[in-house]
Amino acid sequence: MKTLSASTKAYLGLFIFVLVLRLLLFLFPAEYVLPQQEQMTSLPFIVVVFALGLLGVRLTQKTGFAEMWDARANNTQRFLIPALIGLGFGVASVVFDLVQPLGAEIQIPLPASLMVYPIGGVLEEILFRLLLTLALIWFVSKVIFKGKHDEPVFWVVSVAVGLLYSFLQIGQYSVLTGQSVDLLVALRFLVIIGAFFVTAAYLFRKYGFLAAISLRLADYLIFHILWGGLFLH
C-alpha cells in the first residue's frame, strides 16, 4: 500500500481544520453569515473545493512551485514569515479603513467571524491560488511555451489573477452595500488586494501553499476578526 506524502497529509490536515470550523459554525444562528458567504461555508461546497484542490496539489511540482510540505522550507519560512507579512497587510487595511471607512455591514461579528473568515480564506486560496493560478501557469508555460519563459509567465499570471480577484471583491462590496463603488474605494481594493495576491503567489512558489494560507489568515485576523468583528461591532 502506497503511503501518503507529507504534502498530501498536510492538505488533508487543512481539510480537517476547515471541516472542524464548519461544524462549530452550526452552533451559531444563520444570520451570522452574510448571504454571499452562505454557499461558500456549506459542507458540499467545502468538500467539492477540496476535492478539486487535489488537482492543484498534483500541479505544484509540474509548475516548479514548492510542495505543500516541502523539505526545502522550514516552519519559519512556511508559517512565521508569511504570518508577519499578513499582519502587516492587515494593519495597512485598518489604516485605510480609518481614513476611508468601508462600513461595518461588510464585516461578520464575533464569535462567528472566528470560523467564517478562516473557512472562506482557505477555500479562496484553493480556488484562486492552488487551482486557477497553477492551471494557468502550467498551461501557458508548459503547454504553450514548452517549458520556456517560466519567470515572466509566473509574474504575469500572478498579477492577472490578483486583478481578477480585486474586481470580484469590488463587485461583492457593491452588492453588500447596495451602491456603486467610487473611484478611490476601487483603487484601494486594486492596490491592497493586488499587492496581497502577488505577495501570496510569491510565497506559495517559494515556500509552499501553506505559506499563502498563513499570509491570508494573519491578514484576516487583523482586519476582519479583530478590527471588523471586535471594534466595528
N, C-alpha and C positions, 0 to 999 in steps of 0.2 A: 504493500500500500504506500503510495506516494505521500510524503509528509508535506504539510503546508509550509510555504516560505514565510520568512519573518515579515515581509511586506503584506502578504495575504492575511496573516494573523493580525497585523496592525489594522488592516482595513476592516476585518471582522470585529475587532475591538471598537473601532469607530462606530460601526453599525450598532453594536450593543449599547454604547454610550447614548446614541440618538434614540434608540428604542426605549431605554430606561427613562429618558427625559420625556418622551411622548406619553408613556404610561403615567408618569407623575402629573402630566398636564390634564389627565382625566379628572383630577381632584378639583379642578377649578371650573367655574361656570364658562359656558361657551362665549359669552360676551367679552371675556378677557382677551380673546384672539380677534385681531382685525379681520374683516370679511375677506380681504385679499390674501390673508395668510391661512385661511381655513383649509384650503386644498393642500397647501404645502406641508401642513402639520398632520395630515391624515395618514393613517397607518398604511393603506395601499400605496399612496404616493411615495412614502418613505421606502417601502420595500422595492418598488419599481426603480426608483432612482439609484438605490444601492446596487441593484442587480445590473443596471446599465453601467454603473461605475466600474464594474469588473472589467469591462472593455477598456476603460481608461487605464486601469492598473496594468493590463497587458501592453498597452501602447507606450507606457512610460519608458521602458528600455528601448523600444524601437525609435523613439524620438530623441534619445540622448539625455533624458531627464534623470535626476537621481531617483532611485526607488523609494517607496514609502518608508521603509526602514533600511535605508542604505548604510552599509558598513562604513562607507567613507565619511559619513556625517555623524557627529556626536550629538548628545542631547542638548548641549548649549546652542549648537547651530540649528538643531531641529525645533527646539521649543523656546529657549530663553531669548535669543537674539530676535527672532520674529515677534515674540510677545512684547518685547520692549519697543520695537518699531511700531507695533499695533497700538500700544498705549499712546505713543506719540501722535499717531493719526487720530486716535480718539480725543485727545486733548485739543488738537487742532480743530476738530469738528465742533467741540464745545465752544471754543473761542469764536468760531464763525457763527455759531448759534446765538451767542451773546450779542454779537453785532447785528446779526440778521436772523431773528428767530423763525424757525420753520413751523412752530406750533406744537402743543402737547398732544394734539389729536393724532399725530403720526407715531406716537410712542405708546408702547404697551406698559401698563403699570406693574409694579412688583406685587406679588411674587411670580406671576405667570411669565414675566419677561425673562426670568432665570431659565425657563425651559424653551420658550418660543424662539428667542434670538439665537441660541446655540443650534437648535434644530434647523432653523432657516439658513443660518450661516453655513453649516456643514453641507446641506443639500445644494445650496447655490454654488459652493466651491466644487462639488462633484459635477454639477451640470455645466458650469461655465469654465472651470479650470481643468478638471480631470477628463471631461468628455469633449467639450467644444474646442478648447484651446489645443489639446493634444491631437484631436482628429484633424483640425485644420493644419497644424504644423506637419503632421505625418503626411497628409495628402499633398500639400504644396511642396514640402522639402523632399520627401522620399519618392512620391509618385510623379509629380510634375518635373521637379528639378533633378531627380535621380540621385539624391543624397548631397547635392551641392547647395551652397548658399544657406546653410543651416542658421548661421548667426543673424543675418538680416531678416530671414523668414520668421525667426523667433520674435524679434522686436516688432516687426510689422503686425504679426498676428496678435501679439500681446496688447499692443496699442488699439488695434481694431476691436478686439473683444472688450477691452476696457471702455471704449467709446460706446459700443453697443449696450453694455450694462448700464452705463451712465444715462443714456437716453431712455432705457427702460425704467430706471429709477425716477427720472423726471416725469415720465408718463404716470407712474404709480403715485407720485406725490400729487400730481394734478387731480387724479381720481380721488384720493383721500381727502384733499382739501376742497374739492368741488370748484376749483377756479384755475384759470390759466397761470402758467409759471412765468414770472417776469425774467428778464434777461440776466440780472445779477444772480438770482437763485439758480438759473440754468448753468451759468458759468461756474458757480460754486460747486454744483454737482459734477460738472465736467472736470474741474481741476482736482478736487479732493478724491472723488471716486476713480477718476482716470489714473491719477498718481498711485493710488492704493492698488489698483488692479495690476499695473505694470510692476510695482514692487513685489506683489504677491507672486506674480508669474516668475520673476527672477529668483525669489527664494525657493519656489517649487522646483525650478530647474536645478538649482544648486544643492539644496538640502532635502528635497523630497516634499511630497504632498502635505505631510503633517506640519511642515513649516508654514505653508499657506493657511492651514487651519488655525495654527497658533496666532498668526497675524490677525486673522479675521475675528477670532474670539476675544482677543485682547482689545481690539478696537470697539467691538460691541459692548464689552464690559464697561468701558468708559462712557461712550456716547449714548447707548440705548438703555443699559441696565442701571448704571449709577446716575447719569445725567437725566435721561428720559424717564426712567422708571421711578427714581427716588426723588429728584429735585423738582422736575416739572409736574409730577403728580402728587 
